[in-house]
Structures are given as structure tokens and as C-alpha cells.
């Protein structure tokens, strides 16, 4: 069935270092891949997304890469700051559906 | 521009009861999706509505149902509540109409506790 695997489940980095979160999807026809950040007690918020016809997208300190052949996509955060500490979720939209399949989340801790 | 509004924020119900949750999407958004969030299962898709029509349904029992009104507001209902239904229920609004996907704007959620 449709599935998105996300790794690692927890990630601790020193402030200023980079963080990378990886996701793998099962439906090769998936065409849209958003990333969400959820701070403690708050709603998930869209931070970046990528479509299947693009290999990489960048927005300031955040970038996402997509490898369609391997069916995986990654979130890269550079120059991490304490306010980047949150749970990050990846998701995939299987083609022809109106639902997103979410990964299980990565708890990122940025240590000052 | 107002965000996605979910009511109520918190609910405590007894096993066997039923509950109705409400969601008002961003003005102009006609697509409303519902997700269940639990620590163990993450975000699980319940259903998606567009123009009062359910376009997709997740793998939840028939006790979970929903509907959408002509003003795009949506409700979800859970009947015969079970302890395992305790979760944060998130509503998501999207400008999506057809094939092209867009990111969601989530509401703050309704925290349901079943005792």
C-alpha cells in the first residue's frame, strides 16, 4: 500500500550545524511532496514543498531535494537555530488522490 | 485573512457517546481534509471534501463520518466512541480544485479525550 518512511525519528544538532531528514515513498506516481514543521502544542505549518518535475528547491536556510528514481526526498536545514527545534513531517500525495501520506515525524533538537 | 478555525478546541467524552467537530476553512478554499494525529500513529488521513462531495476516504471504520456544507464549512462525526479515538483531530484547508496539489493550512485542532 501507500507508505512514507521517515528517518531519523530524533535528531540533535549543535546550533549552526546542518540537519538532514530523509523520506522514502512507495507510490512512484506521487507528484507532490510537502514538508511541515510542528512546534510543541501548535498546528503543523507548511515550510517548503516540491513537485515531481523539480529536483531541488531552496528557500533561505531550507532546501528540499527529490530523487524520483530512488523514490526519496530530503529536507536540509543549514545554520540551524534554537527556533528550528520542532517535529518535522514529510508527506507525499499519491497521483490521482486527494490525500497526503505523512511520515512518522522527526523530532529535531538544536542545542545552543 | 482568517485562518482555519476548528471548534471546539477540547472535548471530553465518555465511551459510547458520539461527537461532532467543526471546521471553517480559509475563505475561498473549497477543499477540506481531516486527519487524526496520535503519538503512535502520526497523522492519519480521514477524508477530503470538495464542493460538498467526499473525494477520498481513509482507512477508518464507518463510525467516522463527515460532511461539507455549501459554504465549505465541514463537520466530522464519530459515533460510539472508543478509548482509542482519543487524539488530536486536525482540519486542513487547501485551494486545490483538481489534479494540481497544494500545501495545506491546518487548523489548531480539536483535542478529543474519551474516558
Interface residues (C-beta under 8 A of the other chain):
Chain A: X31 X32 X34 X36 X42 X43 X44 X45 X46 X49 X51 X89 X91 X93 X96 X97 X98 X99 X100 X101 X102 X103 X104 X105
Chain B: X31 X33 X35 X42 X43 X44 X45 X48 X50 X55 X56 X58 X90 X96 X99 X101 X103 X104 X105 X106 X107 X108 X109
